[in-house]
Amino acid sequence: MAYDKDLLGAIAATRLGLGARGDEIAQASADPQGWLLTQIRPGGADLFRAEMPSVPERLAEYRQIGLARRQAQMSTGTGAGTATEAPAPDVVQEVRRLIRENAGQDISSRLQLAAATNAAFRERWALFWANHFTVSGVKGITANLIGPFEQEAIRPRVFGRFEDLLVASSGHQAMLLYLDQAQSVGPTSPAAMRAGRNGRRVGLNENLAREILELHTVGVEAGYSQADVTEFARAMTGWSIGTEREGADQEGRFVFRDNAHEPGARVIMGRRYEDGGYDQARAVMRDLAASPNTAHHLATKIARHFVADDPPPSLTERLASAYTESRGDLAVVARSLITAPETWTPLPAKFKTPYEFMVSSWRAAGTSPGEIAKVAPVMASMGMRTFAAPSPKGWPDDTASWAAPDGIIKRMAWSETFSTQAVGERDPVTLAQNALGARLTSLGAKTIARAETRAEGLSILLMSPEFQRR
């Protein structure tokens, strides 16, 4: 790389990190690539909550909502033979409040980590994979489980083997509920036969199988068929969540129900998989993770997220080769991204999402997010309701999705309010130099210096093209 180290340090902190904090650019400038490489570690990404209620505990909380609702619908009579007296409406609201509190604490802790971390590349890498394997709170029951899903399935494995990350995310209770896999039953399985005799309807659900193929692994360009989706869904039958029937030690945990698994061999994307219960779907995932189509699909998404909406083909090829040659070692892929010359082009081509914009603003000002009850509505107004991506595709990763006039106006309004509260007695030009380093243009510095107030100067910084892009 022939660029000045000060510029490379700024790129490291602003493009590959989450926005510069304090003297971060100065630290990175000494060895930009080395500064990033040291953030890759076998143990994965940082956890944002040291203590978190378990998934079974949170599912038990959610079940209380159903119980309270059922009780609320019963008669309030107290005479002999009458139903139990219904609870007051605030009982239902209290349980809902507890679940909102769980999710709110998870979101708040994640934002606090992002605003304060000294390993911002590691955090950005984790956020990328959390979005790749999206579980969304748009379905009520999953809102309570996204924090545990990210902490348990995603973060420990983001620098490990992709196959392990795929299996862990696919079998986590949050994903099984979000994409309705927990209720999927093989059409000719013992469980389906018994349900039919009892007059109950059960059936195959293809949601998770489809999203694994389309979004998580090979991508639509791989040319798989509807028959492949159906056969993969049949292979995955039995992947579910324990209930009281399995016993207290299994309730709310991942279980494989052999009696719900569709018997027989499967042919998926030209490969035959013998019946093996749980191992049948596991074998499919192993082959999907090793596919060249998966290597290309993931490489394209990584290059698009970190470098440009339309990334250089050479970068995509470089990352795909790193993936294939390392057999899906994500630490190797991360190192390939960091050392690729295409990653370090001076032009900032990525437009920040609302999450990135607010996090980088806190980092630039050296402040913390504050109360989630105040932060979450602002981010939602900008179009990015945290933990609630609109679909399994996750949040979009392109400029057109975030640079609409209404979104820019919302950013401006928040910047003005935030700057008034955050700037204090500090010089906004100094803040700009720390936040952007060599990326700060002379025009930008002059405009900030000419602001009538310090708060206005900080607001100008946050809304400047240099800050809005990475």
C-alpha positions, 0 to 999 in steps of 0.5 A: 500500500502506497498511501500515507500511514495516517490515512491508513490509520483513519481507514482502519478505525472508520471503515473497518472499525466502528468510528474512531474513539479518542486517540484510536486513529493515532494508535492505528496509524503506527501499524494499521494492519497489525492493529486490526489483526491483533483483534482476531482471536480464537475465542470469538467476539466479546460478549455484551452481557456478563450475566444473561437469563438463559433461553429456557428461563426466557421461554418460561417467561413467554409461556406465562403470557399465554397462561395469563391470556388464557386465564384472562379469557376465563369467567370471573365467577367464583361459585362452585364449578366455575372457572378460576378467577381471571387475573387483573389485566396488569398481570399480562402487562407485567409479564410483557414488561419483563420480556421488554426489559430483557430485550432492552437490557440486551440492546443497551448492553450491545450498544454500550460495548460498541461505543466503548470497545477498543476492538472495534473491528472485532465488534463489527465482524460480530455484527456482520455475522449476527445480521447474516444469520438474522433472527428478528423480533418482529415475531414476539416470541423471538424478541426475547431470545435475540440477545442469547442467540447472538451471545451463544450461537454467533459471537463465540464462533465468528473467528472459527469454522463457518460450518460450526457457526452455521450449525450453531445458529440453525439449531439455536432455539431463537432460529428454530422459533423465528423460522418455524422449524420447531413445529416441522414434522415429517409427513410420514414420520411416527409423530405425523401418523399418531397426530393423524389418528388423533385428528390433529394436523401437523406438517412440514415447514420449509422456512429454515431450510429455504433461508439456509440455502438462499441466505446463509450458504450457497445463495440463489445463484447456486441454482438449487430447486424447490425439490432441494428445499423440500428435501432439505426441510425433510432432512431437518425434521426433528430439530426442535425445542424441548417441552415438559414432555422431555423432562425439566432438564430438556425443557426450552433446550434444543432437542432432536425428536426422532419420531418427528423426523421424516424417514428415508434417504434424501437427494439434495443438490445432486448429493445423496444423504442416507437416513441418519436422524439428526446427522442427515441434516448435519451432513447437508450443512457440512456440504453446504459450508464446503461449497464453492457457491457458499465461498463466493456468496459469503465473500461477496457479502463481506466485501460489500459490507466492509468496502463498497456496495459494488465491491471489486471482483478481485476482492471477492475472489481473494476472500472466496479463495481464502475461505476455500483454501482454509476450509471455511476458517473465518479468522483466515477470511478476516485476515485476508480482508485486512491485508487485501489492497482493495480494502484500503482505497482512500475513497469512503464508499459505504454509507453508515446505517443508523446503528453505525451512525449513532455508535460512531457519534458516541465514539467520536464524542467519547460518550455512552448511549444512555437510556435505551428507552430514549435511544431505541425510538430515535434509531427506529425513526431512522428506519432501523428498529434494533433487533427487528430486521424486516425479514430473514435477509437482515438489514440492507447493506447499501447506500440507497436503503439509508440515504433517503431524504427523510432519513437524513433529516432524522439524523440531522435532528438527532445530531443537533440534540445530541451535540448540545448535550455532548460537546461540553467545553471541548473544541469541535475541531479537535473532536473532528481531527480525532474522529476522522484523522487524515480523512478530515478535509480542509473544507470540513475543518474550516466549516466546523471551525466557523460554527457559531457554537461548539454544539453546532460545530459538533453537529456539522462534523456528525452530518459531514459527508466524511463522517456519514461515510466510511 
